[in-house]
Structure formats: C-alpha cells, structure tokens
C-alpha cells in the first residue's frame, strides 16, 4: 500500500467544526456549517474537542463536513502572465479542490515517496472511465498534527509557551514517553496520566518526552506541561487529527482504481506541506448550494456529506501532489460503470489548443460543459498547470460563474479522449484556470 501523503490548498472552502449526530450504529450525519476548515481545535491542549467532528466545507477536498467543496485558500500571485497565452488572466489564482492556507499546489520538498504517485505504477493505461462526480473526502492523520504553539496561563496566572521552539507547525506527534498516540484525546490523556503519576509519586520530574515526525524525519523534544486552573496539564499546542472536504473524482479503471482532484491534499497549516495520513475514505454527498464566482472572489459549492458505512464510496491509499488515489467499492464501481463513458487516454502530444469539454456534477447531474484550451505547457515545472483553459459554456457561467471551488478533478475531454482534469481557477477571472494533463495523473 502506498504511503498516504497529501496536500490541501484551500481557498474559501474550509469547514467549521460542528457536532456530528449519530443516526444509527452504522451511519453518522454531519450537519451544515458555514466554513470548512478546522484550525480551532486546540485538542488535547487548550480544550477538549473530539475527533470525528463534522464540518461544512464550501469548496475543498480537504476539509469538510456536512457541506464542502474544494479549492485554494489564498490566491497565488504572479506567474501566470508569463507563460500563458491569455495575458488577461495573469495575476492571482486559486486551487479548487483543496483546503489549507497555501495558495498553490506546489510539490512537497521535504518528503520522498516510497512508491510512485501514479496509479498505474509505470504500467501503460490505455483507457479509463471519466467520472466527474462530487464526493466527500475524509482523512485521518498519522499521529497528531501540530497546527501551532500558543501561550497558556498556569494556575498561578503566569503565561508561558511550553512548546515554543520545541515543535512547529506541520510536525506529527507520534508518542509521549513511549506511549503511542493516534488522536487528540489519546495525546491529552497520555500527557495528563504521566504528569499525574509524577505528582502522586512526588517525582522531581516536570517534563514529558514527545517523539514526532518533521519532514519525514523522526525527532524528539522534552516539554514541560503547564497545569491550568482546571487541574489538567497542557502543552500549549494547537493540534488536529483529521480533515474532511468535497472534491471531484476524475477517473477510474475497469478494476475500480480511481484518481481524483489533480492535486494533493495539504495539511491545512501554514507550512503548506502534504498531509501525512494513515487512512482515508470517500463518501456520498448531496449538493446543496452554489456560490457563483466573480472577479476577486472565486465561487464555491457546498453539500451535505454523510459519513458512515451505508454512504461509503471508496478507500484512499495515496495522496500525492498529482492527486489522490484509491479503490472504489464494488457497488459504486458497478453503478458508475453502467452510466459513465470509457475513454482512451490522450498523451501530451495529442492535446492541442481549441475546443474541449469538462464533465461535472455541479448542476446536480453529470453534464458536459464547453471549454477552450488556450495554452499548453508540456514541460511545466508545476505539473498541476500543464494546460490553461477558459470556460465558454454559457450554462456553466450562468450556473456558477465558471470554475469554482469543489470542481478540482473534473475530467477534461477532447477529440473523444480524456486529456486531463481541472485544478485551478483564476481569482481575477473565474472563467479561466489551469488543468493537469491526464498522463501526469496516471
């Protein structure tokens, strides 16, 4: 199984944390919220918030909850005007299928993949089914992700920052004094159990040793937790252990292997690193809203995502800078394949400027929308931007203003072949954006 790395670049579709209500022992429902990203979970340190919360995302494949969509959080400045055949789009851009605080889908520089990112593992793929369906995405981190460090006030009223310069944004805490921790609750319990043992035994120890991953390298640090006025110990670290969002499935093979988004899922922190996760799943979702894009404010989609066995669609096993990959459940594979079209795969040399179409479920049903490929960069440094495109379909422009958060991964068809997927939207012109060539995703 591939290591599951990912990266979220989110624009406006982050999801706020809300309660998740149990409908049955097998299904859970996340009710709607207005935002899609959870950076307020101080988890084991500043407050006790449970993992598995629901969130509402409006445009990202990276955080979501009852409603999400994917996209990039901040725009990316410059760059576009130089290589593009459409100078009017120069300026800012956004990723549309990710969530995080970074603005573009750049490659991770601090991690190596043990296996290839590509779904074909070097084997030539002749054809795939083009999908275009929206899906809810959920990922559980490997260890507990550090979002930031912060000051805490001890029981005597003194403000201290116990973890300052010990851990940093993007680290993954794996254990405390050798005790493995998989989520926020386990981290909090481990710290408090250890410190209470010290108190009860009157040991002259005030520190705990945490082991963590930083850029794939194992490291450790001694931290002195602070006892606050509630009697519990805190390390002053903002943490999170899962992410959710909405994105688009690009394609799948006859045996159910799929690729989605056309870019990776980030960790949602200022580090902009790929998410290091130990598991991930796809779930069905119901589209509930479309916020039209306009110059300076990319649009987004929202929907209700149901997390549970009955709504499970597939399993993720790879999150790379080229997209997220995994296996569709057999029921979904049979259902999708009965409706979708099987396309031959186009090589880079076959892609040309001119007419094309994108497949999307943004209207509530799968439809094709007309595009114009305005520029192709076969040697693009950023493979997520191998082609530049322009929406020319009045139906899509009327519906959403053009490309919006949540549509990253929408397959692009030209001359009867699948040529790539939509990955970015221009902030200054929502009818324009970038796409990744399909052979990069395969």
Secondary structure as GFF3:
##gff-version 3
##sequence-region A 1 442
A	DSSP	beta_strand	4	6	.	.	.	ID=ss1
A	DSSP	beta_strand	16	18	.	.	.	ID=ss2
A	DSSP	beta_strand	20	22	.	.	.	ID=ss3
A	DSSP	beta_strand	27	30	.	.	.	ID=ss4
A	DSSP	alpha_helix	43	46	.	.	.	ID=ss5
A	DSSP	beta_strand	54	56	.	.	.	ID=ss6
A	DSSP	alpha_helix	80	83	.	.	.	ID=ss7
A	DSSP	three_ten_helix	87	89	.	.	.	ID=ss8
A	DSSP	beta_strand	93	95	.	.	.	ID=ss9
A	DSSP	beta_strand	127	130	.	.	.	ID=ss10
A	DSSP	beta_strand	134	149	.	.	.	ID=ss11
A	DSSP	beta_strand	152	153	.	.	.	ID=ss12
A	DSSP	beta_strand	159	160	.	.	.	ID=ss13
A	DSSP	beta_strand	172	176	.	.	.	ID=ss14
A	DSSP	beta_strand	179	180	.	.	.	ID=ss15
A	DSSP	alpha_helix	184	201	.	.	.	ID=ss16
A	DSSP	beta_strand	208	214	.	.	.	ID=ss17
A	DSSP	beta_strand	217	223	.	.	.	ID=ss18
A	DSSP	beta_strand	226	227	.	.	.	ID=ss19
A	DSSP	beta_strand	233	234	.	.	.	ID=ss20
A	DSSP	beta_strand	237	252	.	.	.	ID=ss21
A	DSSP	beta_strand	257	260	.	.	.	ID=ss22
A	DSSP	beta_strand	275	283	.	.	.	ID=ss23
A	DSSP	beta_strand	285	291	.	.	.	ID=ss24
A	DSSP	beta_strand	300	308	.	.	.	ID=ss25
A	DSSP	three_ten_helix	309	311	.	.	.	ID=ss26
A	DSSP	beta_strand	312	320	.	.	.	ID=ss27
A	DSSP	beta_strand	323	328	.	.	.	ID=ss28
A	DSSP	alpha_helix	330	339	.	.	.	ID=ss29
A	DSSP	beta_strand	342	345	.	.	.	ID=ss30
A	DSSP	three_ten_helix	348	350	.	.	.	ID=ss31
A	DSSP	beta_strand	354	360	.	.	.	ID=ss32
A	DSSP	beta_strand	367	376	.	.	.	ID=ss33
A	DSSP	three_ten_helix	383	385	.	.	.	ID=ss34
A	DSSP	beta_strand	387	391	.	.	.	ID=ss35
A	DSSP	alpha_helix	394	400	.	.	.	ID=ss36
A	DSSP	beta_strand	411	414	.	.	.	ID=ss37
A	DSSP	beta_strand	417	426	.	.	.	ID=ss38
A	DSSP	beta_strand	429	437	.	.	.	ID=ss39
A	DSSP	alpha_helix	438	441	.	.	.	ID=ss40
###
